[in-house]
Amino acid sequence: MVKILVSDKVSGADSVSQGKLICASLQSALANEDVVILSFKGVGSASSSFVSAALIDIIRSMKFEDFKRRVKIADASWQIIDVVKRRVDLEL
């Protein structure tokens, strides 16, 4: 298990480019680890475009059940959780 701290990788969670950096980090970690924790500690909010860029390609690359088992969202505000849920629901 490995933890990716969003605030260590990008200066915010506002843009597609920031989301793509997180996506690349997640993909690399998932290639080597069964479970990856994506921590939003210190991040107050995230845009829908950030969440889409960070997670949607990964969700599309595996079964959703596997995604839920392997990628854990941690230390997230209610706003981030809401954006993730809404964006993921659009994919299903």
N, C-alpha and C positions, 0 to 999 in steps of 0.2 A: 504494500500500500504506500502511495506517495501523496503528498499534499502540494497543490499548486496554489500559491497565494497570489491572487489577481493583482494586488497592489505592488507586488515585487516585479511583476512582468510589464505592467502598463500604468500610465499616470492617471487613468480614469476608465470608466466603463461607458463611454459615450459614443463611440464611433465604430464603423465597420472595420477600419484598420486595426483598432485595438482588439476587437473581437477576433480578427484573423490571427493575431499574435497568440491569443489564448487558445484558439482552436489548434494551432500548430503545437503548442506546448501540451495540450491534452492528447493529441494524436501520438506524439512522441512518448508520452508517459504510458498511454494505453498499449503501445507496442511492447512495453517491457513489464507492465504491472497489470494485475487483475483488477484492482480497485484504485481509483484516483479520486481524491478529495479536492474539490474546487472551492477554495475558501475566499469569501468576499470580505474578510475582516478588514476594517478600515475603509471600505467602499460603501458610501451612503446610498447610491442609486445606480441603476443601469438602464440604458436605453434599449428599446426593442431591437434596433439595428445591431447593437453590440451583442445582445443575446443570440440573435439569429446567426451572426457571423461566427460566434464562439461555439455554438452547439449544434446547429441544424445539420451541417455536413456529417458530423459524428453520429447524430441520431439516424440519418439516412444510411449510414454505412453498416449499421448493425440492427438486430431486432430490438424493438423498444424495451422489451423485458431485460435484455442484456445491458442496454444503456442505463436503465434504472438501477441495476445491480452493480454496475461497474463505475458509474460516475455519481459521486455524492456531492451535493451542494451544501456548503457549511458556512456558518457565520454571516448569513445573508439577512438583510433587512426585509420587512414585509413587502416593500416596494419591489425589491429584486425578486423575491419569491413569486410575487404576482406576475411580473413580466415574464419570468421563466415559464410559469404555468400557462399563461395565455399564449405565448409563442409556441410552446410544445404542443398545446391543444390544437393549434392550427395545422400542425404537421400530421396529426393522427387521423 
